[in-house]
Amino acid sequence: MATPLAFTASYSHSVDAVRAAYSDEQYWKARIAEVGGPGARLDAFAVDGDNVRIQLVQSIPADQLPPAITAVRPGDLVIPRTENYTGTEGTFEAHVDGAPAIVRGTVTLSPQDSGAVATVNGSIEVKIPLFGGKIEAAISEHLLELLANEATFTEQWLTTK
């Protein structure tokens, strides 16, 4: 059974401003450099009208992982991730190379007071008997921290633009 993933980021900038950042390749390059982790990279970026597609790779060093994960999958976790946005709606999917783990979900941008809110809803699924739930919980903890760091970066990026 998958573990739910839920996160909300509030921005002091408009939906249009957040969406403009998502449509800017320099934003993604700077974000991956700032919060992507060791060896992180932007593999592809494409804008086609109102559609934006981003492919990136992030990693979590083995020494930052709980034993529940390293016992099943030794070494650093390499995590390819794809995000697609159309207007104020987005989808994301990530998996762990060499492991039966997948994270997928949606991102919705909406106005809030004098700014915007990004709502992330998704699931984490690790298909390993007995240990899957523990690994999902560990992935969730890392993902929530990553999402918070990405939100902080986005707010700072928008403020300096």
Backbone as ProteinMPNN parsed JSONL, in Angstrom:
{"seq_chain_A": "MATPLAFTASYSHSVDAVRAAYSDEQYWKARIAEVGGPGARLDAFAVDGDNVRIQLVQSIPADQLPPAITAVRPGDLVIPRTENYTGTEGTFEAHVDGAPAIVRGTVTLSPQDSGAVATVNGSIEVKIPLFGGKIEAAISEHLLELLANEATFTEQWLTTK", "coords_chain_A": {"N_chain_A": [[0.838, -1.19, 0.0], [0.581, 2.195, -0.832], [2.235, 5.141, 0.44], [0.841, 8.204, 1.377], [1.625, 11.464, 0.047], [1.817, 14.761, 0.92], [2.017, 18.249, 0.599], [2.289, 21.738, 1.096], [3.075, 24.846, -0.233], [3.479, 28.239, 0.4], [3.534, 31.328, -1.274], [4.682, 34.696, -1.543], [4.231, 35.874, -3.858], [2.509, 36.244, -7.009], [0.377, 33.794, -8.695], [0.904, 33.883, -11.422], [3.545, 34.822, -11.404], [4.914, 32.714, -10.127], [4.384, 30.696, -11.95], [5.707, 31.758, -14.16], [8.348, 31.509, -13.289], [8.58, 28.706, -13.263], [8.585, 28.334, -15.975], [11.02, 29.15, -16.819], [14.167, 28.39, -17.816], [16.566, 29.098, -16.55], [15.783, 29.388, -13.897], [15.317, 26.678, -13.165], [17.887, 25.594, -13.516], [19.319, 27.053, -11.598], [17.897, 26.304, -9.301], [18.298, 23.493, -9.148], [21.038, 23.478, -8.8], [21.235, 24.724, -6.336], [19.594, 23.282, -4.449], [19.559, 20.626, -5.188], [21.226, 18.524, -4.398], [24.159, 16.337, -4.179], [25.78, 15.834, -7.29], [23.514, 16.465, -8.736], [21.487, 17.28, -11.574], [20.17, 19.041, -14.413], [18.519, 17.518, -16.892], [16.816, 17.872, -19.104], [14.858, 20.448, -20.579], [11.949, 21.939, -21.643], [9.784, 24.152, -23.323], [6.618, 24.52, -24.624], [4.412, 26.419, -25.874], [1.916, 26.688, -23.528], [2.832, 24.596, -22.103], [5.205, 23.023, -20.015], [8.057, 21.066, -19.619], [10.17, 19.257, -17.551], [13.122, 17.514, -16.922], [15.063, 16.032, -14.543], [17.803, 15.012, -12.452], [18.398, 13.842, -9.261], [20.137, 13.162, -6.184], [20.643, 11.194, -3.221], [23.032, 10.965, -0.822], [24.487, 7.916, 0.386], [25.317, 7.973, 3.06], [23.491, 9.625, 4.259], [21.189, 8.263, 4.455], [18.694, 6.222, 6.051], [19.29, 3.128, 7.85], [17.346, 1.225, 7.096], [16.935, 1.644, 4.409], [19.514, 1.486, 3.199], [20.142, -1.142, 3.77], [18.607, -2.597, 2.021], [19.074, -1.417, -0.433], [22.088, -0.717, -1.212], [24.452, 2.045, -1.294], [24.479, 5.342, -2.891], [21.353, 6.985, -3.524], [20.044, 7.416, -6.635], [17.969, 9.547, -8.301], [15.927, 9.949, -10.834], [13.729, 12.415, -12.125], [10.7, 13.703, -13.369], [8.856, 16.496, -14.363], [5.824, 17.98, -15.371], [4.064, 20.727, -16.592], [1.046, 22.392, -17.242], [-0.426, 25.322, -17.699], [-1.763, 26.1, -14.618], [-1.591, 23.66, -13.486], [0.143, 20.682, -12.629], [2.143, 17.701, -13.041], [4.117, 15.141, -11.512], [6.773, 12.742, -11.474], [8.903, 10.396, -10.051], [11.583, 8.105, -9.699], [13.607, 5.571, -8.132], [16.736, 4.711, -9.165], [17.459, 1.354, -9.81], [15.827, 0.295, -7.844], [12.628, -0.798, -6.602], [10.894, 1.584, -6.404], [8.647, 4.29, -6.508], [7.528, 7.607, -6.968], [4.799, 9.672, -7.362], [2.574, 12.26, -8.497], [0.569, 15.271, -8.184], [0.727, 18.834, -8.782], [-0.715, 21.818, -7.863], [-1.25, 25.146, -8.622], [-2.559, 27.966, -7.036], [-4.359, 31.048, -6.369], [-3.795, 32.926, -3.375], [-4.653, 35.033, -0.861], [-2.502, 37.72, -1.092], [-0.77, 36.399, -2.684], [0.435, 33.245, -3.809], [-0.316, 29.738, -3.71], [1.13, 26.545, -3.72], [0.055, 23.355, -4.089], [0.852, 20.143, -3.291], [0.104, 16.859, -4.014], [0.387, 13.426, -3.657], [1.824, 10.129, -3.998], [3.871, 7.6, -2.513], [5.467, 4.72, -3.377], [6.847, 1.675, -2.554], [7.773, -1.351, -3.563], [8.55, -3.667, -1.819], [8.442, -6.469, 0.058], [7.588, -6.53, 3.514], [9.54, -4.505, 4.226], [8.838, -2.31, 2.745], [7.015, -0.275, 3.698], [8.529, 1.003, 5.738], [10.621, 2.026, 4.246], [9.223, 3.716, 2.526], [8.333, 5.605, 4.407], [10.779, 6.756, 5.148], [11.591, 7.836, 2.691], [9.522, 9.661, 2.345], [10.039, 11.482, 4.431], [12.508, 12.597, 3.559], [11.651, 13.668, 1.106], [9.729, 15.599, 1.882], [11.373, 17.411, 3.194], [13.002, 18.149, 1.038], [11.048, 19.322, -0.675], [10.302, 21.506, 0.908], [12.733, 22.915, 0.927], [12.928, 23.474, -1.811], [10.703, 25.137, -2.098], [11.45, 27.311, -0.484], [13.674, 28.169, -1.936], [12.356, 28.928, -4.318], [10.736, 31.07, -3.445], [12.765, 32.888, -2.705], [14.023, 33.217, -5.186], [11.983, 34.421, -6.68], [11.71, 36.804, -5.274], [14.1, 38.101, -5.769], [13.96, 38.607, -8.453]], "CA_chain_A": [[0.0, 0.0, 0.0], [1.38, 3.402, -0.992], [2.213, 6.165, 1.474], [0.47, 9.492, 0.776], [2.544, 12.589, 0.111], [1.08, 16.03, 0.853], [2.843, 19.393, 0.951], [1.766, 23.017, 0.624], [4.018, 25.961, -0.171], [2.861, 29.555, 0.196], [4.436, 32.32, -1.846], [4.203, 36.076, -1.452], [4.141, 36.321, -5.245], [1.3, 35.779, -7.696], [0.398, 32.543, -9.464], [1.585, 34.176, -12.69], [4.984, 34.931, -11.145], [5.411, 31.358, -9.872], [4.302, 29.99, -13.233], [6.781, 32.295, -14.998], [9.586, 30.869, -12.833], [8.549, 27.325, -13.75], [8.796, 28.38, -17.423], [12.33, 29.766, -17.03], [15.227, 27.388, -17.678], [17.56, 29.559, -15.57], [15.234, 29.055, -12.587], [15.56, 25.254, -12.905], [19.336, 25.393, -13.355], [19.71, 27.601, -10.298], [17.263, 25.499, -8.241], [18.963, 22.203, -9.029], [22.365, 23.743, -8.241], [21.095, 25.14, -4.936], [18.96, 22.324, -3.532], [19.434, 19.32, -5.831], [22.063, 17.49, -3.813], [25.39, 16.039, -4.915], [25.621, 15.246, -8.611], [22.216, 16.797, -9.337], [21.613, 17.924, -12.877], [18.996, 19.253, -15.254], [18.756, 16.757, -18.126], [16.04, 18.404, -20.223], [13.907, 21.51, -20.283], [11.272, 22.313, -22.879], [8.548, 24.921, -23.232], [5.849, 24.482, -25.862], [3.198, 27.155, -25.54], [1.6, 26.709, -22.105], [3.35, 23.359, -21.517], [6.602, 23.006, -19.591], [8.498, 19.716, -19.229], [11.482, 19.297, -16.93], [13.68, 16.237, -16.502], [16.242, 16.276, -13.73], [18.277, 13.887, -11.656], [18.889, 14.224, -7.946], [20.649, 12.004, -5.46], [20.786, 11.267, -1.769], [24.198, 10.156, -0.472], [24.214, 6.761, 1.246], [25.529, 8.283, 4.48], [22.338, 10.372, 4.76], [20.023, 7.376, 4.392], [18.518, 5.347, 7.203], [19.69, 1.741, 7.614], [16.277, 0.466, 6.435], [17.107, 1.782, 2.971], [20.811, 0.987, 2.756], [20.156, -2.6, 3.891], [17.951, -3.15, 0.84], [19.653, -0.798, -1.631], [23.32, -0.034, -0.808], [24.962, 3.127, -2.129], [23.683, 6.564, -3.051], [20.126, 6.856, -4.303], [19.976, 8.288, -7.808], [16.525, 9.717, -8.468], [15.435, 10.708, -11.984], [12.437, 13.048, -11.833], [10.097, 14.435, -14.476], [7.722, 17.352, -14.011], [5.112, 18.543, -16.514], [3.099, 21.754, -16.197], [0.187, 23.043, -18.22], [-1.141, 26.335, -16.931], [-1.527, 26.06, -13.164], [-1.631, 22.254, -13.059], [1.347, 19.939, -12.966], [2.314, 16.334, -12.57], [5.513, 14.767, -11.319], [7.052, 11.329, -11.254], [10.306, 10.12, -9.758], [11.852, 6.739, -9.274], [14.958, 5.354, -7.638], [17.436, 3.761, -10.035], [17.821, 0.083, -9.205], [14.947, -0.064, -6.724], [11.205, -0.741, -6.973], [10.29, 2.722, -5.698], [8.142, 5.331, -7.405], [6.787, 8.717, -6.371], [4.076, 10.402, -8.408], [1.498, 13.085, -7.969], [0.167, 16.5, -8.859], [1.004, 20.145, -8.192], [-1.716, 22.786, -8.287], [-1.008, 26.529, -8.208], [-3.795, 28.731, -6.907], [-4.178, 32.317, -5.663], [-4.054, 32.945, -1.935], [-4.424, 36.391, -0.363], [-1.768, 38.527, -2.061], [0.261, 35.561, -3.279], [0.036, 31.983, -4.422], [-0.044, 28.518, -2.963], [1.354, 25.344, -4.523], [-0.391, 22.198, -3.324], [1.392, 18.889, -3.812], [-0.553, 15.632, -3.55], [0.952, 12.297, -4.376], [2.007, 8.877, -3.274], [5.183, 6.96, -2.541], [5.235, 3.28, -3.346], [8.032, 0.829, -2.592], [7.268, -2.724, -3.63], [9.451, -4.61, -1.161], [7.705, -7.059, 1.172], [7.984, -6.278, 4.899], [10.308, -3.28, 4.441], [8.344, -1.229, 1.894], [6.445, 0.822, 4.486], [9.609, 1.735, 6.415], [11.358, 2.768, 3.229], [8.327, 4.801, 2.104], [8.364, 6.645, 5.448], [12.068, 7.447, 5.053], [11.543, 8.641, 1.467], [8.603, 10.769, 2.618], [10.754, 12.46, 5.257], [13.46, 13.299, 2.693], [10.91, 14.444, 0.112], [9.135, 16.783, 2.511], [12.472, 18.35, 3.407], [13.372, 18.659, -0.284], [9.985, 20.221, -1.133], [10.417, 22.745, 1.688], [13.907, 23.628, 0.417], [12.586, 23.989, -3.13], [9.777, 26.256, -1.899], [12.251, 28.429, 0.016], [14.438, 28.658, -3.081], [11.445, 29.598, -5.246], [10.383, 32.374, -2.864], [13.938, 33.762, -2.822], [14.207, 33.495, -6.621], [10.954, 35.393, -7.083], [11.983, 38.06, -4.586], [15.266, 38.763, -6.387], [13.689, 38.861, -9.876]], "C_chain_A": [[0.876, 1.244, 0.0], [1.202, 4.352, 0.193], [1.839, 7.491, 0.821], [1.556, 10.545, 0.989], [1.718, 13.857, -0.043], [1.988, 17.145, 1.354], [2.202, 20.636, 0.37], [2.835, 24.083, 0.822], [3.264, 27.246, -0.446], [3.915, 30.534, -0.293], [3.829, 33.708, -1.711], [4.063, 36.692, -2.842], [2.942, 35.662, -5.912], [1.499, 34.414, -8.362], [1.159, 32.762, -10.763], [3.099, 34.249, -12.508], [5.594, 33.55, -10.901], [5.449, 30.582, -11.183], [5.399, 30.47, -14.175], [8.128, 31.687, -14.596], [9.665, 29.444, -13.362], [8.837, 27.251, -15.249], [10.169, 28.933, -17.801], [13.435, 28.731, -16.787], [16.274, 27.796, -16.647], [17.102, 29.28, -14.138], [15.57, 27.603, -12.246], [17.038, 24.965, -12.717], [19.802, 25.887, -11.993], [19.137, 26.759, -9.158], [17.977, 24.175, -8.059], [20.369, 22.382, -8.446], [22.293, 24.033, -6.745], [20.589, 24.026, -4.024], [18.889, 20.902, -4.08], [20.251, 18.203, -5.227], [23.276, 17.208, -4.684], [25.09, 15.37, -6.261], [24.306, 15.567, -9.3], [22.431, 17.511, -10.662], [20.248, 18.07, -13.538], [19.285, 18.559, -16.572], [18.012, 17.321, -19.324], [15.076, 19.46, -19.72], [13.277, 21.906, -21.605], [10.003, 23.091, -22.564], [7.902, 24.868, -24.606], [4.507, 25.131, -25.563], [3.022, 27.232, -24.027], [2.146, 25.479, -21.373], [4.832, 23.482, -21.196], [6.921, 21.592, -19.143], [9.937, 19.813, -18.736], [11.892, 17.881, -16.574], [14.966, 16.536, -15.755], [16.61, 15.012, -12.978], [18.82, 14.452, -10.358], [19.423, 12.975, -7.266], [20.669, 12.291, -3.969], [21.973, 10.378, -1.424], [23.844, 9.057, 0.527], [24.363, 7.102, 2.728], [24.408, 9.13, 5.082], [21.067, 9.531, 4.797], [19.915, 6.528, 5.645], [18.901, 3.91, 6.847], [18.622, 0.906, 6.901], [16.422, 0.526, 4.921], [18.424, 1.172, 2.512], [20.93, -0.529, 2.897], [19.578, -3.26, 2.638], [18.623, -2.657, -0.441], [20.907, -0.029, -1.219], [23.717, 1.065, -1.789], [24.037, 4.331, -2.164], [22.409, 6.246, -3.82], [20.164, 7.88, -5.426], [18.512, 8.329, -8.225], [16.217, 10.575, -9.695], [14.009, 11.205, -11.703], [11.971, 13.821, -13.061], [8.924, 15.243, -13.946], [7.143, 17.92, -15.3], [4.089, 19.545, -15.99], [2.337, 22.244, -17.411], [-0.647, 24.041, -17.432], [-0.763, 26.237, -15.459], [-1.577, 24.64, -12.601], [-0.343, 21.563, -13.483], [1.292, 18.514, -12.465], [3.8, 16.089, -12.37], [5.607, 13.263, -11.127], [8.545, 11.184, -11.033], [10.427, 8.653, -9.392], [13.295, 6.659, -8.795], [15.608, 4.327, -8.555], [17.79, 2.505, -9.248], [16.963, -0.348, -8.033], [13.491, 0.041, -7.178], [10.455, 0.347, -6.209], [9.856, 3.77, -6.71], [7.346, 6.357, -6.602], [6.093, 9.418, -7.523], [2.977, 11.23, -7.771], [1.252, 14.317, -8.808], [0.619, 17.721, -8.068], [-0.052, 21.091, -8.75], [-1.338, 24.155, -7.731], [-2.344, 27.249, -8.131], [-3.519, 30.021, -6.133], [-4.512, 32.164, -4.184], [-3.68, 34.331, -1.417], [-3.688, 37.211, -1.417], [-0.664, 37.723, -2.738], [-0.31, 34.32, -3.925], [0.348, 30.842, -3.469], [0.135, 27.388, -3.969], [1.004, 24.148, -3.636], [0.083, 20.928, -4.029], [0.613, 17.737, -3.181], [-0.002, 14.472, -4.351], [1.034, 11.063, -3.526], [3.423, 8.37, -3.489], [4.919, 5.469, -2.436], [6.557, 2.538, -3.514], [7.553, -0.606, -2.508], [8.323, -3.712, -3.123], [8.699, -5.172, 0.042], [8.386, -6.775, 2.516], [8.664, -4.929, 5.128], [9.762, -2.077, 3.677], [7.822, -0.034, 2.66], [7.5, 1.654, 5.183], [10.384, 2.592, 5.413], [10.514, 3.936, 2.721], [8.349, 5.938, 3.112], [9.669, 7.439, 5.379], [12.101, 8.336, 3.811], [10.654, 9.859, 1.682], [9.298, 11.868, 3.414], [11.729, 13.275, 4.4], [12.738, 14.175, 1.669], [10.292, 15.706, 0.7], [10.189, 17.841, 2.782], [12.903, 18.977, 2.081], [12.334, 19.653, -0.793], [10.025, 21.55, -0.385], [11.603, 23.569, 1.202], [13.643, 24.221, -0.964], [11.639, 25.18, -3.03], [10.523, 27.496, -1.409], [13.068, 29.027, -1.12], [13.546, 29.458, -4.021], [11.057, 30.976, -4.729], [11.548, 33.347, -2.993], [14.188, 34.153, -4.274], [13.241, 34.58, -7.077], [11.213, 36.769, -6.477], [13.118, 38.822, -5.246], [15.061, 39.068, -7.857], [13.12, 40.234, -10.104]], "O_chain_A": [[1.828, 1.322, 0.776], [0.164, 4.363, 0.854], [2.444, 7.875, -0.18], [2.296, 10.516, 1.972], [0.997, 14.012, -1.029], [2.642, 17.015, 2.389], [1.636, 20.597, -0.723], [3.422, 24.206, 1.897], [2.501, 27.334, -1.408], [5.039, 30.565, 0.208], [2.61, 33.872, -1.759], [3.807, 37.889, -2.978], [2.428, 34.651, -5.435], [2.623, 33.952, -8.561], [1.967, 31.923, -11.162], [3.851, 33.787, -13.367], [6.673, 33.251, -11.414], [6.427, 29.898, -11.486], [5.966, 29.666, -14.916], [8.955, 31.385, -15.456], [10.711, 29.023, -13.857], [9.286, 26.216, -15.74], [10.445, 29.159, -18.979], [13.605, 28.256, -15.664], [16.814, 26.942, -15.944], [17.918, 28.975, -13.268], [16.058, 27.326, -11.15], [17.408, 24.174, -11.85], [20.585, 25.221, -11.316], [19.818, 26.526, -8.158], [18.238, 23.768, -6.927], [20.837, 21.534, -7.686], [23.176, 23.639, -5.983], [21.116, 23.85, -2.926], [18.221, 20.054, -3.49], [19.995, 17.035, -5.516], [23.414, 17.755, -5.778], [24.261, 14.465, -6.352], [24.009, 14.997, -10.349], [23.405, 18.239, -10.853], [19.311, 17.324, -13.255], [20.196, 18.961, -17.297], [18.514, 17.26, -20.446], [14.553, 19.384, -18.608], [13.982, 22.178, -22.577], [9.247, 22.736, -21.659], [8.545, 25.134, -25.621], [3.586, 24.484, -25.066], [3.875, 27.776, -23.325], [1.949, 25.334, -20.166], [5.615, 23.983, -22.003], [6.164, 20.985, -18.385], [10.805, 20.372, -19.406], [11.109, 17.131, -15.993], [15.853, 17.213, -16.274], [15.823, 14.07, -12.884], [19.595, 15.409, -10.351], [19.184, 11.859, -7.727], [20.705, 13.437, -3.522], [21.945, 9.177, -1.692], [23.002, 9.25, 1.405], [23.622, 6.58, 3.561], [24.379, 9.333, 6.296], [19.994, 10.032, 5.132], [20.929, 6.156, 6.236], [18.845, 3.52, 5.68], [18.961, -0.028, 6.175], [16.073, -0.426, 4.224], [18.45, 0.418, 1.539], [21.745, -1.143, 2.207], [20.006, -4.345, 2.245], [18.726, -3.399, -1.418], [20.832, 1.16, -0.91], [23.362, 1.019, -2.967], [22.966, 4.339, -1.556], [22.389, 5.35, -4.664], [20.304, 9.077, -5.179], [17.892, 7.294, -8.471], [16.243, 11.803, -9.607], [13.196, 10.492, -11.116], [12.759, 14.509, -13.709], [8.104, 14.74, -13.178], [7.882, 18.296, -16.21], [3.341, 19.25, -15.059], [2.914, 22.481, -18.472], [-1.472, 23.658, -16.603], [0.415, 26.285, -15.104], [-1.602, 24.447, -11.386], [0.192, 21.827, -14.559], [0.503, 18.17, -11.585], [4.637, 16.75, -12.984], [4.664, 12.607, -10.684], [9.351, 11.78, -11.747], [9.503, 8.046, -8.852], [14.095, 7.565, -9.027], [15.105, 3.213, -8.71], [18.352, 2.583, -8.155], [17.334, -1.265, -7.3], [13.158, 0.864, -8.031], [9.511, 0.07, -5.469], [10.589, 4.099, -7.643], [6.597, 6.015, -5.687], [6.716, 9.724, -8.54], [2.513, 10.946, -6.667], [1.659, 14.405, -9.966], [0.858, 17.655, -6.862], [-0.259, 21.158, -9.961], [-1.131, 24.312, -6.527], [-3.162, 27.156, -9.046], [-2.576, 30.092, -5.345], [-5.384, 31.386, -3.798], [-2.527, 34.75, -1.522], [-4.195, 37.383, -2.525], [0.27, 38.295, -3.301], [-1.393, 34.341, -4.509], [1.162, 30.968, -2.554], [-0.61, 27.285, -4.944], [1.589, 23.96, -2.57], [-0.237, 20.678, -5.191], [0.485, 17.658, -1.959], [0.067, 14.53, -5.579], [0.402, 10.96, -2.475], [4.075, 8.664, -4.491], [4.235, 5.01, -1.522], [7.285, 2.745, -4.485], [6.992, -1.024, -1.495], [8.903, -4.48, -3.891], [8.354, -4.422, 0.954], [9.612, -6.783, 2.619], [8.389, -4.271, 6.132], [10.175, -0.946, 3.931], [8.143, 1.105, 2.322], [7.393, 2.879, 5.225], [10.752, 3.731, 5.701], [11.037, 5.03, 2.508], [8.381, 7.107, 2.727], [9.661, 8.66, 5.535], [12.587, 9.466, 3.871], [10.991, 10.963, 1.254], [9.157, 13.05, 3.102], [11.771, 14.501, 4.503], [13.168, 15.296, 1.397], [10.331, 16.766, 0.077], [9.933, 19.034, 2.618], [13.14, 20.182, 2.004], [12.697, 20.718, -1.293], [9.804, 22.604, -0.981], [11.497, 24.789, 1.076], [14.077, 25.334, -1.258], [11.762, 26.133, -3.8], [10.255, 28.606, -1.87], [13.15, 30.247, -1.256], [13.927, 30.538, -4.473], [11.048, 31.944, -5.489], [11.347, 34.507, -3.35], [14.528, 35.302, -4.556], [13.623, 35.528, -7.763], [10.955, 37.787, -7.119], [13.104, 40.052, -5.281], [15.905, 39.727, -8.464], [12.837, 40.603, -11.244]]}, "name": "protein", "num_of_chains": 1, "seq": "MATPLAFTASYSHSVDAVRAAYSDEQYWKARIAEVGGPGARLDAFAVDGDNVRIQLVQSIPADQLPPAITAVRPGDLVIPRTENYTGTEGTFEAHVDGAPAIVRGTVTLSPQDSGAVATVNGSIEVKIPLFGGKIEAAISEHLLELLANEATFTEQWLTTK"}
